[in-house]
Amino acid sequence: MTAFTIHALPAGDVDTDPRRSRRVLADGPSPCRRCLRNAEIGDGLMLAPYNPFTLESPYTGEGPVFVHADGCAAHEPVAGALSEQVFDRMLSVRAYDAEAMMLAAEVLPGEELAERAAALLVSETAFLHVHFAGAGCFAFRVDPVRTPSEEAAA
């Protein structure tokens, strides 16, 4: 089974320029994309556009994300660990090849992400993008952690 790591902002931090973003207050467990923790009710957030792709393809483009308005510690990836944001949410998981062309997509309960990520991260899959299914907002990127023998086979 392929191990994986979750990366919060694969294309760099969110630009919170006031001309393109809005300051809002969390009205529920709003997911911050920088720390991958749920904001508390009343926390200040910035709603801003973000393009999570690190290369161009027909699938690239900006979408809305939240980050804590007053900053927060960046998420530290740990192999195989999920963030608290996946639980009790429906997720859209999209598999891409090395040219950022979509190979597969599915919608699933967040509690199933670890199992499905491992299954989707087959040799031709370079990475996964996970979105919150309801609003469609980008959540995080999932990268495989392959052994040297898996790398040789890929």
VMD Tcl script that draws the C-alpha trace (Angstrom):
set ca {
  {0.00 0.00 0.00}
  {1.38 3.41 -0.98}
  {1.92 5.79 1.91}
  {0.97 9.44 1.45}
  {1.53 12.91 2.86}
  {-0.86 15.85 2.92}
  {0.42 19.27 1.81}
  {-1.57 22.36 2.76}
  {-0.65 24.94 0.11}
  {1.30 23.23 -2.68}
  {1.67 26.35 -4.84}
  {2.77 28.67 -2.00}
  {0.89 30.78 0.50}
  {-2.45 32.43 -0.19}
  {-2.35 36.03 -1.45}
  {-4.67 37.95 0.88}
  {-4.49 41.23 -1.05}
  {-7.60 43.17 0.07}
  {-8.56 43.89 -3.56}
  {-9.14 40.15 -4.14}
  {-9.99 38.80 -0.69}
  {-12.50 39.43 2.07}
  {-12.19 39.32 5.84}
  {-14.97 37.22 7.38}
  {-15.78 35.68 10.74}
  {-16.04 31.91 11.04}
  {-19.66 30.91 11.58}
  {-18.83 27.23 12.07}
  {-15.82 24.92 11.80}
  {-14.43 26.68 8.73}
  {-11.32 24.95 7.36}
  {-8.09 26.98 7.26}
  {-5.94 25.83 4.33}
  {-2.63 26.98 5.89}
  {-2.70 25.07 9.20}
  {-5.33 22.49 8.11}
  {-7.24 23.05 11.34}
  {-10.86 24.07 11.72}
  {-11.38 27.69 12.76}
  {-13.46 28.32 15.86}
  {-16.71 30.26 15.62}
  {-15.86 33.96 15.57}
  {-12.26 33.54 14.36}
  {-11.16 36.03 11.73}
  {-10.56 34.46 8.34}
  {-9.53 35.70 4.95}
  {-11.49 34.33 2.00}
  {-9.21 34.54 -1.01}
  {-8.67 32.97 -4.45}
  {-6.04 30.23 -4.72}
  {-4.68 28.09 -7.55}
  {-3.22 24.91 -6.03}
  {-1.51 23.67 -9.20}
  {2.26 23.86 -9.53}
  {2.17 23.51 -13.33}
  {-0.24 24.53 -16.07}
  {-2.90 22.25 -17.52}
  {-6.53 22.60 -18.61}
  {-7.53 21.82 -15.00}
  {-5.71 24.73 -13.36}
  {-7.55 27.74 -11.98}
  {-8.32 29.71 -8.88}
  {-10.97 28.85 -6.35}
  {-11.90 30.24 -2.93}
  {-10.07 29.17 0.25}
  {-10.02 30.33 3.87}
  {-6.89 31.09 5.90}
  {-6.68 32.53 9.41}
  {-6.66 36.33 9.03}
  {-4.10 36.85 11.78}
  {-1.81 34.07 10.61}
  {-1.24 30.56 11.89}
  {1.47 27.93 11.89}
  {1.88 26.10 8.61}
  {0.76 22.46 8.51}
  {3.63 20.02 9.03}
  {3.12 16.93 6.84}
  {3.36 13.53 8.52}
  {3.26 10.40 6.35}
  {-0.15 8.73 6.54}
  {-1.70 11.34 8.86}
  {-5.02 13.00 8.04}
  {-5.97 16.51 9.15}
  {-8.98 17.13 11.40}
  {-10.72 18.79 8.45}
  {-11.52 15.55 6.66}
  {-13.78 14.14 9.37}
  {-17.53 14.71 9.06}
  {-17.12 16.21 5.56}
  {-17.74 14.90 2.06}
  {-14.66 15.16 -0.11}
  {-14.05 15.25 -3.83}
  {-10.75 13.50 -4.59}
  {-9.12 14.02 -7.98}
  {-6.10 12.04 -9.22}
  {-3.64 13.70 -11.63}
  {-0.66 12.51 -13.63}
  {2.73 14.26 -13.85}
  {1.34 16.69 -16.45}
  {-1.60 17.64 -14.19}
  {-4.09 15.79 -16.37}
  {-6.96 14.19 -14.43}
  {-6.93 10.41 -14.27}
  {-9.81 9.74 -11.86}
  {-12.24 11.47 -9.52}
  {-14.60 10.36 -6.80}
  {-16.67 11.73 -3.94}
  {-16.36 10.06 -0.55}
  {-16.82 10.57 3.18}
  {-13.67 12.07 4.73}
  {-13.27 9.08 7.02}
  {-12.48 6.96 3.92}
  {-9.75 9.24 2.57}
  {-6.71 7.31 3.85}
  {-7.85 4.04 2.32}
  {-8.93 5.60 -0.99}
  {-5.84 7.83 -1.26}
  {-3.62 4.78 -1.04}
  {-5.68 3.06 -3.75}
  {-5.70 6.11 -6.05}
  {-1.97 6.76 -5.73}
  {-1.05 4.11 -8.28}
  {2.14 4.35 -10.33}
  {0.80 6.75 -13.00}
  {-0.76 9.08 -10.40}
  {1.57 11.92 -9.45}
  {-0.69 13.59 -6.86}
  {-4.25 14.02 -5.62}
  {-6.17 17.21 -5.03}
  {-8.83 17.05 -2.36}
  {-11.74 19.50 -2.37}
  {-14.66 19.93 0.00}
  {-17.47 18.42 -2.05}
  {-20.28 20.79 -1.08}
  {-18.66 24.12 -1.84}
  {-16.00 22.63 -4.13}
  {-13.17 24.56 -2.44}
  {-9.63 23.20 -2.57}
  {-8.64 21.53 0.72}
  {-5.12 20.11 0.26}
  {-2.82 18.08 -1.97}
  {-1.91 14.45 -1.31}
  {1.44 13.13 -2.54}
  {2.64 9.54 -2.55}
  {5.55 8.45 -0.39}
  {7.02 5.68 -2.48}
  {9.72 3.23 -1.58}
  {12.81 3.07 -3.84}
  {11.43 -0.12 -5.49}
  {8.09 1.62 -6.19}
  {9.96 4.59 -7.72}
  {11.94 2.25 -9.97}
  {8.72 0.58 -11.13}
  {7.02 3.92 -11.86}
}
mol new
graphics top color blue
foreach p $ca { graphics top sphere $p radius 0.5 }
foreach p [lrange $ca 0 end-1] q [lrange $ca 1 end] { graphics top cylinder $p $q radius 0.2 }
display resetview
